[in-house]
Amino acid sequence: MKFINTKAVQIPVSTIIPILTAISDRDYARFQQLQTNLVKQHGMEVWQDVFGSRVFPALDQQSNRWLLKLWCKS
């Protein structure tokens, strides 16, 4: 098994679950709030690591499309 050597692994699962829940609930405002909080606490680089290595790979196709659609509108 290959170890992911990023700062994302230092973020507790209890921080990631509400992000996934907001996506699942299609609550973009909540997702943005959680994203902003994580960036304020840990920095943009950590958010990018968390999203790229822990959140994005966990999304189903519908959630992925929903989120990308909203990002394109922003």
PDB file of N, CA, C and O in Angstrom:
ATOM      1  N   MET A   1       0.845  -1.183   0.000  1.00  0.00           N
ATOM      2  CA  MET A   1       0.000   0.000   0.000  1.00  0.00           C
ATOM      3  C   MET A   1       0.885   1.239   0.000  1.00  0.00           C
ATOM      4  O   MET A   1       1.837   1.332   0.775  1.00  0.00           O
ATOM      5  N   LYS A   2       0.572   2.169  -0.855  1.00  0.00           N
ATOM      6  CA  LYS A   2       1.352   3.387  -0.972  1.00  0.00           C
ATOM      7  C   LYS A   2       0.789   4.457  -0.034  1.00  0.00           C
ATOM      8  O   LYS A   2      -0.419   4.693  -0.006  1.00  0.00           O
ATOM      9  N   PHE A   3       1.660   5.094   0.722  1.00  0.00           N
ATOM     10  CA  PHE A   3       1.260   6.134   1.667  1.00  0.00           C
ATOM     11  C   PHE A   3       1.142   7.470   0.934  1.00  0.00           C
ATOM     12  O   PHE A   3       2.034   7.853   0.177  1.00  0.00           O
ATOM     13  N   ILE A   4       0.046   8.163   1.163  1.00  0.00           N
ATOM     14  CA  ILE A   4      -0.152   9.486   0.575  1.00  0.00           C
ATOM     15  C   ILE A   4       0.600  10.489   1.436  1.00  0.00           C
ATOM     16  O   ILE A   4       0.262  10.694   2.602  1.00  0.00           O
ATOM     17  N   ASN A   5       1.593  11.094   0.874  1.00  0.00           N
ATOM     18  CA  ASN A   5       2.439  12.019   1.621  1.00  0.00           C
ATOM     19  C   ASN A   5       1.978  13.460   1.383  1.00  0.00           C
ATOM     20  O   ASN A   5       2.641  14.226   0.683  1.00  0.00           O
ATOM     21  N   THR A   6       0.851  13.814   1.966  1.00  0.00           N
ATOM     22  CA  THR A   6       0.348  15.176   1.874  1.00  0.00           C
ATOM     23  C   THR A   6      -0.119  15.624   3.246  1.00  0.00           C
ATOM     24  O   THR A   6      -0.253  14.824   4.172  1.00  0.00           O
ATOM     25  N   LYS A   7      -0.360  16.905   3.354  1.00  0.00           N
ATOM     26  CA  LYS A   7      -0.869  17.448   4.607  1.00  0.00           C
ATOM     27  C   LYS A   7      -2.325  17.049   4.835  1.00  0.00           C
ATOM     28  O   LYS A   7      -2.840  17.167   5.947  1.00  0.00           O
ATOM     29  N   ALA A   8      -2.975  16.582   3.789  1.00  0.00           N
ATOM     30  CA  ALA A   8      -4.378  16.184   3.899  1.00  0.00           C
ATOM     31  C   ALA A   8      -4.577  15.051   4.888  1.00  0.00           C
ATOM     32  O   ALA A   8      -5.629  14.965   5.522  1.00  0.00           O
ATOM     33  N   VAL A   9      -3.600  14.191   5.031  1.00  0.00           N
ATOM     34  CA  VAL A   9      -3.755  13.059   5.943  1.00  0.00           C
ATOM     35  C   VAL A   9      -3.751  13.504   7.401  1.00  0.00           C
ATOM     36  O   VAL A   9      -4.107  12.723   8.284  1.00  0.00           O
ATOM     37  N   GLN A  10      -3.359  14.732   7.661  1.00  0.00           N
ATOM     38  CA  GLN A  10      -3.349  15.261   9.018  1.00  0.00           C
ATOM     39  C   GLN A  10      -4.708  15.826   9.433  1.00  0.00           C
ATOM     40  O   GLN A  10      -4.929  16.120  10.607  1.00  0.00           O
ATOM     41  N   ILE A  11      -5.604  15.974   8.479  1.00  0.00           N
ATOM     42  CA  ILE A  11      -6.930  16.508   8.756  1.00  0.00           C
ATOM     43  C   ILE A  11      -7.826  15.349   9.209  1.00  0.00           C
ATOM     44  O   ILE A  11      -7.928  14.342   8.509  1.00  0.00           O
ATOM     45  N   PRO A  12      -8.471  15.480  10.367  1.00  0.00           N
ATOM     46  CA  PRO A  12      -9.293  14.379  10.878  1.00  0.00           C
ATOM     47  C   PRO A  12     -10.505  14.097   9.985  1.00  0.00           C
ATOM     48  O   PRO A  12     -11.034  14.988   9.321  1.00  0.00           O
ATOM     49  N   VAL A  13     -10.920  12.846   9.991  1.00  0.00           N
ATOM     50  CA  VAL A  13     -12.099  12.428   9.232  1.00  0.00           C
ATOM     51  C   VAL A  13     -13.322  13.222   9.684  1.00  0.00           C
ATOM     52  O   VAL A  13     -14.216  13.495   8.884  1.00  0.00           O
ATOM     53  N   SER A  14     -13.362  13.591  10.954  1.00  0.00           N
ATOM     54  CA  SER A  14     -14.498  14.361  11.479  1.00  0.00           C
ATOM     55  C   SER A  14     -14.614  15.736  10.821  1.00  0.00           C
ATOM     56  O   SER A  14     -15.669  16.365  10.889  1.00  0.00           O
ATOM     57  N   THR A  15     -13.559  16.200  10.196  1.00  0.00           N
ATOM     58  CA  THR A  15     -13.598  17.450   9.432  1.00  0.00           C
ATOM     59  C   THR A  15     -14.067  17.192   8.009  1.00  0.00           C
ATOM     60  O   THR A  15     -14.718  18.045   7.404  1.00  0.00           O
ATOM     61  N   ILE A  16     -13.742  16.025   7.472  1.00  0.00           N
ATOM     62  CA  ILE A  16     -14.071  15.686   6.087  1.00  0.00           C
ATOM     63  C   ILE A  16     -15.548  15.292   5.946  1.00  0.00           C
ATOM     64  O   ILE A  16     -16.185  15.630   4.948  1.00  0.00           O
ATOM     65  N   ILE A  17     -16.083  14.594   6.920  1.00  0.00           N
ATOM     66  CA  ILE A  17     -17.455  14.083   6.824  1.00  0.00           C
ATOM     67  C   ILE A  17     -18.488  15.193   6.602  1.00  0.00           C
ATOM     68  O   ILE A  17     -19.356  15.024   5.746  1.00  0.00           O
ATOM     69  N   PRO A  18     -18.443  16.317   7.323  1.00  0.00           N
ATOM     70  CA  PRO A  18     -19.426  17.372   7.055  1.00  0.00           C
ATOM     71  C   PRO A  18     -19.322  17.934   5.625  1.00  0.00           C
ATOM     72  O   PRO A  18     -20.328  18.352   5.051  1.00  0.00           O
ATOM     73  N   ILE A  19     -18.127  17.942   5.062  1.00  0.00           N
ATOM     74  CA  ILE A  19     -17.957  18.402   3.677  1.00  0.00           C
ATOM     75  C   ILE A  19     -18.678  17.444   2.733  1.00  0.00           C
ATOM     76  O   ILE A  19     -19.413  17.871   1.842  1.00  0.00           O
ATOM     77  N   LEU A  20     -18.462  16.149   2.935  1.00  0.00           N
ATOM     78  CA  LEU A  20     -19.138  15.153   2.105  1.00  0.00           C
ATOM     79  C   LEU A  20     -20.654  15.197   2.309  1.00  0.00           C
ATOM     80  O   LEU A  20     -21.417  15.012   1.361  1.00  0.00           O
ATOM     81  N   THR A  21     -21.085  15.440   3.543  1.00  0.00           N
ATOM     82  CA  THR A  21     -22.515  15.537   3.830  1.00  0.00           C
ATOM     83  C   THR A  21     -23.138  16.732   3.121  1.00  0.00           C
ATOM     84  O   THR A  21     -24.230  16.618   2.565  1.00  0.00           O
ATOM     85  N   ALA A  22     -22.467  17.862   3.132  1.00  0.00           N
ATOM     86  CA  ALA A  22     -22.973  19.051   2.436  1.00  0.00           C
ATOM     87  C   ALA A  22     -23.112  18.770   0.942  1.00  0.00           C
ATOM     88  O   ALA A  22     -24.088  19.191   0.322  1.00  0.00           O
ATOM     89  N   ILE A  23     -22.154  18.070   0.366  1.00  0.00           N
ATOM     90  CA  ILE A  23     -22.244  17.712  -1.049  1.00  0.00           C
ATOM     91  C   ILE A  23     -23.408  16.752  -1.268  1.00  0.00           C
ATOM     92  O   ILE A  23     -24.196  16.930  -2.198  1.00  0.00           O
ATOM     93  N   SER A  24     -23.516  15.756  -0.431  1.00  0.00           N
ATOM     94  CA  SER A  24     -24.601  14.776  -0.550  1.00  0.00           C
ATOM     95  C   SER A  24     -25.974  15.437  -0.422  1.00  0.00           C
ATOM     96  O   SER A  24     -26.914  15.070  -1.127  1.00  0.00           O
ATOM     97  N   ASP A  25     -26.083  16.410   0.478  1.00  0.00           N
ATOM     98  CA  ASP A  25     -27.337  17.137   0.692  1.00  0.00           C
ATOM     99  C   ASP A  25     -27.583  18.211  -0.358  1.00  0.00           C
ATOM    100  O   ASP A  25     -28.621  18.873  -0.352  1.00  0.00           O
ATOM    101  N   ARG A  26     -26.623  18.378  -1.258  1.00  0.00           N
ATOM    102  CA  ARG A  26     -26.691  19.421  -2.305  1.00  0.00           C
ATOM    103  C   ARG A  26     -26.838  20.802  -1.670  1.00  0.00           C
ATOM    104  O   ARG A  26     -27.605  21.644  -2.136  1.00  0.00           O
ATOM    105  N   ASP A  27     -26.082  21.009  -0.594  1.00  0.00           N
ATOM    106  CA  ASP A  27     -26.099  22.273   0.152  1.00  0.00           C
ATOM    107  C   ASP A  27     -24.801  23.021  -0.147  1.00  0.00           C
ATOM    108  O   ASP A  27     -23.826  22.938   0.600  1.00  0.00           O
ATOM    109  N   TYR A  28     -24.818  23.746  -1.253  1.00  0.00           N
ATOM    110  CA  TYR A  28     -23.602  24.412  -1.714  1.00  0.00           C
ATOM    111  C   TYR A  28     -23.150  25.506  -0.751  1.00  0.00           C
ATOM    112  O   TYR A  28     -21.950  25.704  -0.559  1.00  0.00           O
ATOM    113  N   ALA A  29     -24.092  26.212  -0.150  1.00  0.00           N
ATOM    114  CA  ALA A  29     -23.734  27.261   0.812  1.00  0.00           C
ATOM    115  C   ALA A  29     -22.974  26.659   2.001  1.00  0.00           C
ATOM    116  O   ALA A  29     -21.980  27.224   2.459  1.00  0.00           O
ATOM    117  N   ARG A  30     -23.440  25.528   2.485  1.00  0.00           N
ATOM    118  CA  ARG A  30     -22.753  24.846   3.600  1.00  0.00           C
ATOM    119  C   ARG A  30     -21.379  24.342   3.164  1.00  0.00           C
ATOM    120  O   ARG A  30     -20.404  24.460   3.906  1.00  0.00           O
ATOM    121  N   PHE A  31     -21.307  23.784   1.964  1.00  0.00           N
ATOM    122  CA  PHE A  31     -20.032  23.329   1.431  1.00  0.00           C
ATOM    123  C   PHE A  31     -19.032  24.483   1.387  1.00  0.00           C
ATOM    124  O   PHE A  31     -17.888  24.332   1.815  1.00  0.00           O
ATOM    125  N   GLN A  32     -19.460  25.627   0.873  1.00  0.00           N
ATOM    126  CA  GLN A  32     -18.577  26.792   0.796  1.00  0.00           C
ATOM    127  C   GLN A  32     -18.132  27.251   2.178  1.00  0.00           C
ATOM    128  O   GLN A  32     -16.972  27.614   2.371  1.00  0.00           O
ATOM    129  N   GLN A  33     -19.049  27.236   3.138  1.00  0.00           N
ATOM    130  CA  GLN A  33     -18.715  27.627   4.507  1.00  0.00           C
ATOM    131  C   GLN A  33     -17.651  26.691   5.090  1.00  0.00           C
ATOM    132  O   GLN A  33     -16.679  27.145   5.694  1.00  0.00           O
ATOM    133  N   LEU A  34     -17.840  25.402   4.906  1.00  0.00           N
ATOM    134  CA  LEU A  34     -16.875  24.427   5.414  1.00  0.00           C
ATOM    135  C   LEU A  34     -15.524  24.567   4.711  1.00  0.00           C
ATOM    136  O   LEU A  34     -14.473  24.443   5.340  1.00  0.00           O
ATOM    137  N   GLN A  35     -15.560  24.823   3.423  1.00  0.00           N
ATOM    138  CA  GLN A  35     -14.333  25.040   2.657  1.00  0.00           C
ATOM    139  C   GLN A  35     -13.595  26.271   3.194  1.00  0.00           C
ATOM    140  O   GLN A  35     -12.385  26.228   3.419  1.00  0.00           O
ATOM    141  N   THR A  36     -14.321  27.349   3.393  1.00  0.00           N
ATOM    142  CA  THR A  36     -13.731  28.585   3.908  1.00  0.00           C
ATOM    143  C   THR A  36     -13.120  28.364   5.286  1.00  0.00           C
ATOM    144  O   THR A  36     -12.015  28.832   5.560  1.00  0.00           O
ATOM    145  N   ASN A  37     -13.826  27.660   6.144  1.00  0.00           N
ATOM    146  CA  ASN A  37     -13.311  27.384   7.491  1.00  0.00           C
ATOM    147  C   ASN A  37     -12.026  26.573   7.436  1.00  0.00           C
ATOM    148  O   ASN A  37     -11.074  26.868   8.159  1.00  0.00           O
ATOM    149  N   LEU A  38     -11.991  25.554   6.587  1.00  0.00           N
ATOM    150  CA  LEU A  38     -10.797  24.730   6.483  1.00  0.00           C
ATOM    151  C   LEU A  38      -9.624  25.553   5.955  1.00  0.00           C
ATOM    152  O   LEU A  38      -8.501  25.417   6.441  1.00  0.00           O
ATOM    153  N   VAL A  39      -9.879  26.399   4.969  1.00  0.00           N
ATOM    154  CA  VAL A  39      -8.812  27.250   4.420  1.00  0.00           C
ATOM    155  C   VAL A  39      -8.299  28.221   5.485  1.00  0.00           C
ATOM    156  O   VAL A  39      -7.091  28.430   5.598  1.00  0.00           O
ATOM    157  N   LYS A  40      -9.201  28.811   6.263  1.00  0.00           N
ATOM    158  CA  LYS A  40      -8.781  29.738   7.320  1.00  0.00           C
ATOM    159  C   LYS A  40      -7.933  29.042   8.380  1.00  0.00           C
ATOM    160  O   LYS A  40      -6.966  29.616   8.880  1.00  0.00           O
ATOM    161  N   GLN A  41      -8.296  27.804   8.722  1.00  0.00           N
ATOM    162  CA  GLN A  41      -7.585  27.076   9.767  1.00  0.00           C
ATOM    163  C   GLN A  41      -6.271  26.471   9.288  1.00  0.00           C
ATOM    164  O   GLN A  41      -5.287  26.448  10.027  1.00  0.00           O
ATOM    165  N   HIS A  42      -6.258  25.981   8.043  1.00  0.00           N
ATOM    166  CA  HIS A  42      -5.114  25.182   7.600  1.00  0.00           C
ATOM    167  C   HIS A  42      -4.416  25.701   6.346  1.00  0.00           C
ATOM    168  O   HIS A  42      -3.317  25.250   6.023  1.00  0.00           O
ATOM    169  N   GLY A  43      -5.037  26.637   5.637  1.00  0.00           N
ATOM    170  CA  GLY A  43      -4.427  27.196   4.434  1.00  0.00           C
ATOM    171  C   GLY A  43      -4.960  26.565   3.154  1.00  0.00           C
ATOM    172  O   GLY A  43      -5.518  25.468   3.163  1.00  0.00           O
ATOM    173  N   MET A  44      -4.772  27.288   2.055  1.00  0.00           N
ATOM    174  CA  MET A  44      -5.276  26.860   0.754  1.00  0.00           C
ATOM    175  C   MET A  44      -4.595  25.586   0.272  1.00  0.00           C
ATOM    176  O   MET A  44      -5.246  24.732  -0.331  1.00  0.00           O
ATOM    177  N   GLU A  45      -3.317  25.445   0.522  1.00  0.00           N
ATOM    178  CA  GLU A  45      -2.594  24.252   0.074  1.00  0.00           C
ATOM    179  C   GLU A  45      -3.175  22.985   0.710  1.00  0.00           C
ATOM    180  O   GLU A  45      -3.327  21.960   0.046  1.00  0.00           O
ATOM    181  N   VAL A  46      -3.493  23.068   1.985  1.00  0.00           N
ATOM    182  CA  VAL A  46      -4.074  21.914   2.671  1.00  0.00           C
ATOM    183  C   VAL A  46      -5.461  21.621   2.105  1.00  0.00           C
ATOM    184  O   VAL A  46      -5.806  20.460   1.884  1.00  0.00           O
ATOM    185  N   TRP A  47      -6.266  22.672   1.867  1.00  0.00           N
ATOM    186  CA  TRP A  47      -7.588  22.454   1.268  1.00  0.00           C
ATOM    187  C   TRP A  47      -7.449  21.737  -0.074  1.00  0.00           C
ATOM    188  O   TRP A  47      -8.187  20.793  -0.356  1.00  0.00           O
ATOM    189  N   GLN A  48      -6.516  22.182  -0.889  1.00  0.00           N
ATOM    190  CA  GLN A  48      -6.325  21.552  -2.195  1.00  0.00           C
ATOM    191  C   GLN A  48      -5.931  20.083  -2.034  1.00  0.00           C
ATOM    192  O   GLN A  48      -6.391  19.230  -2.793  1.00  0.00           O
ATOM    193  N   ASP A  49      -5.093  19.791  -1.063  1.00  0.00           N
ATOM    194  CA  ASP A  49      -4.714  18.401  -0.788  1.00  0.00           C
ATOM    195  C   ASP A  49      -5.911  17.589  -0.300  1.00  0.00           C
ATOM    196  O   ASP A  49      -6.140  16.469  -0.755  1.00  0.00           O
ATOM    197  N   VAL A  50      -6.672  18.169   0.632  1.00  0.00           N
ATOM    198  CA  VAL A  50      -7.836  17.474   1.188  1.00  0.00           C
ATOM    199  C   VAL A  50      -8.846  17.200   0.080  1.00  0.00           C
ATOM    200  O   VAL A  50      -9.350  16.084  -0.043  1.00  0.00           O
ATOM    201  N   PHE A  51      -9.138  18.206  -0.716  1.00  0.00           N
ATOM    202  CA  PHE A  51     -10.132  18.014  -1.766  1.00  0.00           C
ATOM    203  C   PHE A  51      -9.638  17.008  -2.804  1.00  0.00           C
ATOM    204  O   PHE A  51     -10.371  16.097  -3.190  1.00  0.00           O
ATOM    205  N   GLY A  52      -8.409  17.175  -3.250  1.00  0.00           N
ATOM    206  CA  GLY A  52      -7.877  16.328  -4.310  1.00  0.00           C
ATOM    207  C   GLY A  52      -7.639  14.887  -3.913  1.00  0.00           C
ATOM    208  O   GLY A  52      -7.783  13.985  -4.738  1.00  0.00           O
ATOM    209  N   SER A  53      -7.274  14.657  -2.653  1.00  0.00           N
ATOM    210  CA  SER A  53      -6.921  13.291  -2.259  1.00  0.00           C
ATOM    211  C   SER A  53      -7.959  12.593  -1.385  1.00  0.00           C
ATOM    212  O   SER A  53      -7.923  11.371  -1.236  1.00  0.00           O
ATOM    213  N   ARG A  54      -8.888  13.366  -0.801  1.00  0.00           N
ATOM    214  CA  ARG A  54      -9.841  12.726   0.116  1.00  0.00           C
ATOM    215  C   ARG A  54     -11.296  12.972  -0.250  1.00  0.00           C
ATOM    216  O   ARG A  54     -12.114  12.061  -0.134  1.00  0.00           O
ATOM    217  N   VAL A  55     -11.640  14.172  -0.688  1.00  0.00           N
ATOM    218  CA  VAL A  55     -13.037  14.477  -0.987  1.00  0.00           C
ATOM    219  C   VAL A  55     -13.390  14.069  -2.421  1.00  0.00           C
ATOM    220  O   VAL A  55     -14.302  13.268  -2.627  1.00  0.00           O
ATOM    221  N   PHE A  56     -12.690  14.602  -3.390  1.00  0.00           N
ATOM    222  CA  PHE A  56     -13.023  14.362  -4.799  1.00  0.00           C
ATOM    223  C   PHE A  56     -13.069  12.871  -5.153  1.00  0.00           C
ATOM    224  O   PHE A  56     -14.013  12.442  -5.817  1.00  0.00           O
ATOM    225  N   PRO A  57     -12.084  12.067  -4.733  1.00  0.00           N
ATOM    226  CA  PRO A  57     -12.153  10.642  -5.079  1.00  0.00           C
ATOM    227  C   PRO A  57     -13.355   9.907  -4.463  1.00  0.00           C
ATOM    228  O   PRO A  57     -13.732   8.837  -4.940  1.00  0.00           O
ATOM    229  N   ALA A  58     -13.949  10.468  -3.420  1.00  0.00           N
ATOM    230  CA  ALA A  58     -15.074   9.815  -2.750  1.00  0.00           C
ATOM    231  C   ALA A  58     -16.426  10.153  -3.398  1.00  0.00           C
ATOM    232  O   ALA A  58     -17.444   9.550  -3.060  1.00  0.00           O
ATOM    233  N   LEU A  59     -16.430  11.109  -4.322  1.00  0.00           N
ATOM    234  CA  LEU A  59     -17.703  11.541  -4.900  1.00  0.00           C
ATOM    235  C   LEU A  59     -18.224  10.571  -5.949  1.00  0.00           C
ATOM    236  O   LEU A  59     -17.464  10.032  -6.753  1.00  0.00           O
ATOM    237  N   ASP A  60     -19.532  10.361  -5.925  1.00  0.00           N
ATOM    238  CA  ASP A  60     -20.158   9.607  -7.004  1.00  0.00           C
ATOM    239  C   ASP A  60     -20.297  10.538  -8.210  1.00  0.00           C
ATOM    240  O   ASP A  60     -20.081  11.744  -8.097  1.00  0.00           O
ATOM    241  N   GLN A  61     -20.650   9.985  -9.335  1.00  0.00           N
ATOM    242  CA  GLN A  61     -20.696  10.763 -10.576  1.00  0.00           C
ATOM    243  C   GLN A  61     -21.689  11.925 -10.509  1.00  0.00           C
ATOM    244  O   GLN A  61     -21.391  13.020 -10.985  1.00  0.00           O
ATOM    245  N   GLN A  62     -22.859  11.696  -9.927  1.00  0.00           N
ATOM    246  CA  GLN A  62     -23.863  12.760  -9.827  1.00  0.00           C
ATOM    247  C   GLN A  62     -23.382  13.903  -8.936  1.00  0.00           C
ATOM    248  O   GLN A  62     -23.579  15.073  -9.262  1.00  0.00           O
ATOM    249  N   SER A  63     -22.757  13.567  -7.826  1.00  0.00           N
ATOM    250  CA  SER A  63     -22.239  14.604  -6.922  1.00  0.00           C
ATOM    251  C   SER A  63     -21.118  15.382  -7.585  1.00  0.00           C
ATOM    252  O   SER A  63     -21.036  16.603  -7.456  1.00  0.00           O
ATOM    253  N   ASN A  64     -20.272  14.681  -8.283  1.00  0.00           N
ATOM    254  CA  ASN A  64     -19.179  15.328  -9.005  1.00  0.00           C
ATOM    255  C   ASN A  64     -19.731  16.330 -10.010  1.00  0.00           C
ATOM    256  O   ASN A  64     -19.265  17.468 -10.065  1.00  0.00           O
ATOM    257  N   ARG A  65     -20.708  15.926 -10.797  1.00  0.00           N
ATOM    258  CA  ARG A  65     -21.315  16.825 -11.795  1.00  0.00           C
ATOM    259  C   ARG A  65     -22.001  18.012 -11.136  1.00  0.00           C
ATOM    260  O   ARG A  65     -21.881  19.146 -11.600  1.00  0.00           O
ATOM    261  N   TRP A  66     -22.723  17.744 -10.046  1.00  0.00           N
ATOM    262  CA  TRP A  66     -23.413  18.818  -9.336  1.00  0.00           C
ATOM    263  C   TRP A  66     -22.429  19.872  -8.853  1.00  0.00           C
ATOM    264  O   TRP A  66     -22.647  21.069  -9.042  1.00  0.00           O
ATOM    265  N   LEU A  67     -21.348  19.424  -8.231  1.00  0.00           N
ATOM    266  CA  LEU A  67     -20.367  20.348  -7.693  1.00  0.00           C
ATOM    267  C   LEU A  67     -19.652  21.116  -8.803  1.00  0.00           C
ATOM    268  O   LEU A  67     -19.477  22.330  -8.704  1.00  0.00           O
ATOM    269  N   LEU A  68     -19.246  20.424  -9.843  1.00  0.00           N
ATOM    270  CA  LEU A  68     -18.572  21.095 -10.964  1.00  0.00           C
ATOM    271  C   LEU A  68     -19.475  22.123 -11.633  1.00  0.00           C
ATOM    272  O   LEU A  68     -19.014  23.192 -12.034  1.00  0.00           O
ATOM    273  N   LYS A  69     -20.743  21.805 -11.754  1.00  0.00           N
ATOM    274  CA  LYS A  69     -21.709  22.738 -12.357  1.00  0.00           C
ATOM    275  C   LYS A  69     -21.790  24.022 -11.538  1.00  0.00           C
ATOM    276  O   LYS A  69     -21.801  25.120 -12.095  1.00  0.00           O
ATOM    277  N   LEU A  70     -21.846  23.880 -10.216  1.00  0.00           N
ATOM    278  CA  LEU A  70     -21.928  25.065  -9.357  1.00  0.00           C
ATOM    279  C   LEU A  70     -20.617  25.854  -9.374  1.00  0.00           C
ATOM    280  O   LEU A  70     -20.635  27.085  -9.359  1.00  0.00           O
ATOM    281  N   TRP A  71     -19.495  25.161  -9.407  1.00  0.00           N
ATOM    282  CA  TRP A  71     -18.213  25.863  -9.484  1.00  0.00           C
ATOM    283  C   TRP A  71     -18.114  26.681 -10.758  1.00  0.00           C
ATOM    284  O   TRP A  71     -17.589  27.794 -10.746  1.00  0.00           O
ATOM    285  N   CYS A  72     -18.613  26.135 -11.856  1.00  0.00           N
ATOM    286  CA  CYS A  72     -18.559  26.854 -13.136  1.00  0.00           C
ATOM    287  C   CYS A  72     -19.435  28.101 -13.116  1.00  0.00           C
ATOM    288  O   CYS A  72     -19.133  29.081 -13.797  1.00  0.00           O
ATOM    289  N   LYS A  73     -20.513  28.072 -12.342  1.00  0.00           N
ATOM    290  CA  LYS A  73     -21.394  29.243 -12.216  1.00  0.00           C
ATOM    291  C   LYS A  73     -20.771  30.350 -11.388  1.00  0.00           C
ATOM    292  O   LYS A  73     -21.074  31.529 -11.575  1.00  0.00           O
ATOM    293  N   SER A  74     -19.888  29.958 -10.461  1.00  0.00           N
ATOM    294  CA  SER A  74     -19.296  30.934  -9.527  1.00  0.00           C
ATOM    295  C   SER A  74     -18.254  31.770 -10.208  1.00  0.00           C
ATOM    296  O   SER A  74     -17.652  32.640  -9.578  1.00  0.00           O
TER     297      SER A  74
END
